[in-house]
């Protein structure tokens, strides 16, 4: 697939993978919506569809959209479930020439030439064994040279080595009646948390930095269900260690926790 003519265009292309996934044929999952993943994507040197790329606690699979349908299945799931790739549609330039009266309005999105799937890294796995399904044909990943043959079935699998997972902090488990918030990011920054417990005020509660880049705050609150979001350098961040997420009426995403 051809890439943009400048680094800026390419960075925009990568950013669109996550920001505009909600416009594709298959609705994007909440796991995709992570500012940390976007920041990591922008630092990569991806030139088009290729071998899987590990981004923080997720794996990005890509493939050309020249195929009618592409999916991936994993050994740790017994190859019983197919995760179908999504088609990435790129929005047209909104600053184009006005449409003359009587002319058909062009489609606001164009095919990027890319299919993609994002997988949350499974716990306690050192590697992924997987097979692709391309237009109904089960096969190995042509972009991944690491292959393993099953001695019993004779089938070949693609293999991706996984990094050691960082130990998760004891998130949201404080003394009775408290929430423990933890955030990992660049050192020396101002990190705050806002949520339904403080009318979403982004300035009221600031996390304290301990080890470089590790921020925390214990907040006393009564039992109940709470939605929250972190703020760092003016950007909204979901809780990377809390998989429970909800959508507001405005379409924004927030992390959610229930305190008993």
N, C-alpha and C positions, 0 to 999 in steps of 0.2 A: 504494500500500500504506500502511496506517495505521501510524504509529510509536508508541512508548511515550509515556506521559503525562509522563515526567520525563526529564531529561538522563541520570540514572543508568541508567534502563531502556534508553535508546537506546545508551549506551556499552556496556552489557552485550550488547545485540543485535549490535553491531559486533564485539565481542570473540569472540562465539560463532561468527562466520563462520569464524574460523580454528581455534579450539580444539575445535570439535565437528564439523569437516568430515569426520572419520573415521567419523561415524555416518550419513552420507548414502548414497544408493544407489550412487554412484560413489566409489571410494576416493580420498581426497585424496592429492595428490602431495607429495613432500618439500619442494618449493619453497614451498609455502604456509606451512610451519612456520617462521616467522621472527618473533622477538620485536620486531625493528626494524619490521617491517610492521605488527604489532599496535599498537605505540606510535603509528605514523603514522596508522593508522585511527582511533584514539580522538580524534585532534585534528581530524578532518574533520567537515564539516557535511552529511553525506549524509542526505537525508530519505526515501530509498527507491530503488527501481530507477531508473537514469538513465544518463547518458553515462559512458563509461569514466573511471576516476580513476587517475592515476599515483601509485604509492606506492613511494618509493625506486626500486628497480630492477625493479619489477613494475607491471602494469596490472590493475586490478580491473574486470571487466565484470559488470554486473548486469542482470537482466530479471525480469519478473513470472512467477510460477509458474502463472499461469492457463493458460499454453500447455502442450501435452502434452510438447513437447521443443524446446529451443532450443540452437543451436550458433553458432560463429563460425569463419570461414575467412579467411586472410590472403594478400595479394598476394605477400609475400616467400616464401611457400610454394607459390606458383602456384595458390592456392585448391584444392589437391589434398587437403588434410587438414581435417577438421571437428573442432573442439575442442568437445565437448558440455558444456553448463553442468551444474552440480550443484545439486541441491535442498538448500536449507538447512533442517534440522530443528532446532527449538529445544526443549531439554529442559523438561519441566514442572517447576513449583515443587516441590522435594522436601519442603517444609515444609507441604504441604497436609494436609487432614484424613485420618485413617487410613481404609483401605478396610474396610467392614463385612464380616464373614465371609459367604461365599457370593456376594459381589458380584464382578463381573469387574474385574480390575486394568486401569485405563486405560492407553492407550499412553503411554509415558514421553516421547515426542517429538511435537511438533505442527509442521505446515507453517508456516514463517515468511512465506510468500508471495513468497519471493525465490529466484531461480536465480542462480548466480554462476560465473565462471571467472577464474582468475588466470594471467596470462601473464608469463613472464620476458622483460624487454625484450631484443629481439635486438640484437646488436652492429652498430655502424656503420649504423644506420638513423636518419634524421631525422624520419620519420613512419611511421605505420601506415596501410595501406589495407586495409580489411576489409569483409566482408559478413556479415550474420546469416542463419541458417537457422531460421525459425520455423514449426514444424509442417510441415516439408517445403518451405516456400516461401523461396527466396533473395531477400533484400531488403536495403535499407540500414538503418542503425540509426536508429529513429525518435526517439531521444533525443539524437542528435548532429547538429547543424545543418550541419556541415562535410561537403560532398559533392563528389565529383569524377566527371565523366563521361569514360569511355574513348572517345577519338575514333574508334577502329577498331571496337570491339564495340558501342558505344553503351550499355554497362552503366554503372550508377552505383555508386560505392564510397563508403563512409564513410571519413573521414580523421581521424587523430589525430596532432597534432604531438608530437614527443618531445623531452625536454630533452637537452642535451649530457651525455654520460656522463662521470662522473669517471674519471680515469685510475686503473686498478687498480694497487696497489702490487705489488712483486715478492714475492708471498706465498710463504712456505715454501721460498724459494730462497736459502739461506745458503751459507756455506762448506761444504765436504764434511764430512758428519757433524753438521750443524746444521739446525734448523728455525727459520725466521723467522716469528713470529706477529705479525699486525697486526690491530688492532681500532679501529673508529671509533665514538665515542659522545660523550656530554656531557663537557665539559672539567672537570678537577678531581676526577675520580672514581678509585676504586681498582678496577683491572681485573686479574683473574687468569685463568690458564689451567690446566685440569686435564685429565688424559687417561690413557690406558693406559700412558703412560710414567712416571707417578708415582702409580699406584694411585688415581687420581681425587681426589687431595687438592686441595681448592679454595683452599688458603691458601699452598701451597709456592712457586708461581711468580707474581710480580707483574709486569705489563707497565709499562714506563716511558713517561710522556707526553712527546712531543716537541712539535710544533705543537699548538695547542689542540684537544683532542678526538681526537688521533691517538696511539695507544698501540702499543708494539712490544716484542718480546722475542726474542732469539736463544738457542736452547736446544740444547746438544750432546746428541745421541742417536745410538745405533748404527743402521745400516740396518734397515728393517723397516716394518711396517704399523701406523699409530697412529690411534686415535680420540681426539678432544679436544672440549672445550667451553669457552667463555669465561664468566666470572662478573662481573657489574657490578650494584651495588646489590642484591645478593641474588638476582638473576635469572640464569637460564641463557640464553646466547646462542650460536647457531650461527655459524660463520664465514661472514659475508655474501658473501665473495669466493671461497669454495670450494664449488662445486656438489656435491661428492661427500659424501653423507650416508648414515648407516647407523642401524639400530634396534637397541637393546639388548634383552636378554631381558625387561627391565621395561617395554618399550614406549617408552622415551625415545629421542630422536634426538641424534646426535652427528655432527660433521664427521670426515672420514677423509682421511688422506694416506699415501702410500707413499714412503719415503725409500730411494733406491737406494744 
